Amino acid sequence: MDDVSALDEPLKKILGGTTAKVMAEHLGLHTVGDLLHHYPRRYAERGELTRLSDLPLDEHVTVVARVADARVLRFNNGRGQRLEVTLTDGSGRLQLVFFGKGIHKPHKDLVPGRRAMFAGKVSVFNRKLQLAHPEYELLDKDASDDTDAVDAFAGRLMPIYPACQQMASWKIAKAVDAVLPSAQEALDPLPPSLREGRDLLPLPEALTRVHRPRNKAEVAAARARLKWDEAFVLQVALARRRLADTQLAAVPRPLVKGGLLDAFDAKLPFTLTEGQRKVSQEIFDDLATDHPMHRLLQGEVGSGKTMVALRAMLGVVDAGGQAAMLAPTEVLAQQHHRSITEMMGELAEGGMLGGSEHGTKVVLLTGSMGAAARRQALLDLVTGEAGIVIGTHALIEDKVRFHDLGLVVVDEQHRFGVEQRDALRGKAEQPPHLLVMTATPIPRTVAMTVFGDLETSVLDQLPAGRSPIASHVVPAQEKPRFLERAWERVREEVAAGHQAYVVCPRIGDEDEAPAGSRKKSGGAASAPEEVGAGQDGDEGAEGGGEKRPPLAVLEVAQRLADGPLAGLKVAVLHGRMHPDDKDEVMRRFAAGELQVLVATTVIEVGVNVPNATAMVIMDADRFGVSQLHQLRGRVGRGSAAGLCLLVTDMPEGSPARARLAAVAGTLDGFELSRIDLEQRREGDVLGQAQSGVRSSLRMLAVIEDEEIIAAAREEAVAVVTADPELERFPELRTALQALLDEEREQYLDKG
């Protein structure tokens, strides 16, 4: 297989150790193939200058501009000198500054009128934008020894690569030049008939053109081709997974009249919404067939997904099977267990005194249960005494045996890999039916990409009795009075007999440094609970520490209890507490004994306390849009209106503020998930989660490439139906193998 090896060649061999090391460490590129797939982010034309007026602060940028003037200034009584160069491009000006011995070469090179590419980090000095000690590459014809570099750029589009501080865009371009000949040996995964039918370039040509296009048409043709690769290989993987699933036999679980489900429906104090009825029907139709259901149930926070899932579980118990519900955390598993037993009442006490004749037993199984309770739960499962089990990953362990597992419900899918689903499915004689629930609304294209092996049902009406939630952004820096008012609002809600949450991005016991050595800022975000608390890099280091660490639960709780919320019953909840303590806090909050809960995102999903009406989210800009939406769904669950306050220090007009305004402006999760996708880099679109999908999408933009994804899905289904083992397509098999290996590695990384 020599033909694979050219692209698998380590970069070290071609570029030398130093360059290869920087590429591996900072850009994640290890082989020739990796570098060939590191596509330019955009292209600058010789005549087209980057608009200096649009430069973002604190980001590493590459600009093409002309020198307007250059002067050497002395300071420190003439002992030090610095070179200041002003660049212009017609739209704005940018100052460059070089110090000390480093000024001689730029002073000689950067004369007024000279054009060059510059790269560096944009900062503000004396209210002006500046780049300190940028790297640069001259672009003028008369540059003495650099004529070949300039020729290469002449008349061409200049590729601007995703770069990093350690390696400027043009250095990456030079490295690409060195490996570009290998593109000729790239294996083309697209079947020739598809390529010709869709008029797509051959792969070697697409790779050459995307890196070294002669004009914009070449860029467009290359990008279209490379997007197809990603979409098609991924859809083939999903189509094969779906095909394999339909080959499996499952035990049909048709509805039985006069059983548990009918008894449950009869005692419901409200009627199901139209949406709940429709989705239930889709599920019951699937359950009655003889191959396994694979369905994704999407529903807004509070749209009654649990009710739909519970009815499906009861239907399966009626048909003689057992149902398992898998939750991502212990807090959630307990929460589900509590709400399901409450909803079922005496129907959950099958075989017990006072239980109903139709009843079944509902058991909980988590990692931290005592040995005796655990033994009893395992026994109930194996004998079939328990029709319904709710648990965490503990359900997947080898020791757990079922009497006859008929349905698996997975809550909040994005925390479970496909392999974990498979492990649980392996516990039945024949594969059980599968229902995946998610409250994070997923645009159709993402559903096609990530959950492409599942059919989708959507619950889009809120059940009766849910109250509207008012959301507001609180700009704490600009208007401290607004923050004071936020705490007054919390006191008002508590005075009215309600309860409140305060959410923080961090726990606060991370840096257990010896007393006295704790720095005021930086380094505090070492172990974020579930928020990218450290996501801002180390800007504080050179920026004089203006970026403070994210607010922490333990500090905020203390400050509130001593200050604005003094006298109220305030408690904390976070992931590193002992499970028993967490339970105790949740129980007391649910019972109304605590008034304010200061927590991390452990409360993000599934926590259900109808009496909680207010939520204050501190440092809200440190959370993602979907996460804020999820958190907000914890209030307004009862009859009183909900209030959600998003506190931020980010300035008016910043992207972070725009994001928060979007969340405050709509309660529609589908709308927000679109905003979220458009604002985040495509790479993180697919969430914390699923499987290796994220890392393999380099060019495909999930939202705007909806047509390509849909077309690729069609083509993939046709290929897989005709040739499930892909015997006629060895190159496609190789590409698929690479994608699946990557998925598997990701899964192993998740442990």
Buried (B, 14 or more C-beta within 10 A) or exposed (E): EEEBEBBBBEBBEBBEEEBBBBBBEEBEBBBBBBBBBBBBEEBBEBEEBBEBEEBEEEEBBBBBBBBBEBEEEEEEEEEEBBBBBBBBBEEBBBBBBBEEEEBEEBBEBBEEEBBBBBBBBBBEEEEEBBBBBBBBBBBBEEBEEBEEBBEBBEEBBBBBBBBBEEBBBBBBBBBBEBBBEBBEBBBBBBBEEBBEEBEBBBBBBBBBBBBBBEEEEBBEBBBBBBBBBBBBBBBBBBBBBBBEBEEEEBBBBEBBEEBBBBBBEEEEEEEBBEBBEBBBEBBBEBBBEEBBBBBBBBBBBBBBBBBBBBBBBBBBBBBBBBBBBBBBBBBBBBBBBBBBBEBBBBBBBBEEEEBBEBBBBBBBBBBEBEEEEBEBBBEBBEEBBBBBBBBBBBBBEEEBEBBBBBBBBBBBBBBBBBBBBEBBBEBBEBBBBBBBBBBBBBBBBBBBBBBBBBBBBBBBBBBEEBBEBBBBBBBBEEEEEBBEBBBEBBBEBBEEEBBBBBBBBBBBEBBEEEEEEEEEEBBBBEBBBBBBBBEBEEBBEEEEBEBEBBBBBBBBBBEBBEEBBEEBBBBBBBBEBEBEEBBEBBEBBBEBEBBBBBBBBBBBBBBBBBBBBBBBBBBBBBBBBBBBBBBBBBBBBBEBEBBBBBBBBBEEEEEBBEBBBBBBEEBEBBBBBBBBBBBBEBEEBBBEBBBBBBBBBBBBBBBEBBEBBBBBBEBBBEBBEEEEEBEEBEBBBBBBEBBBEBBBEBBEEBE
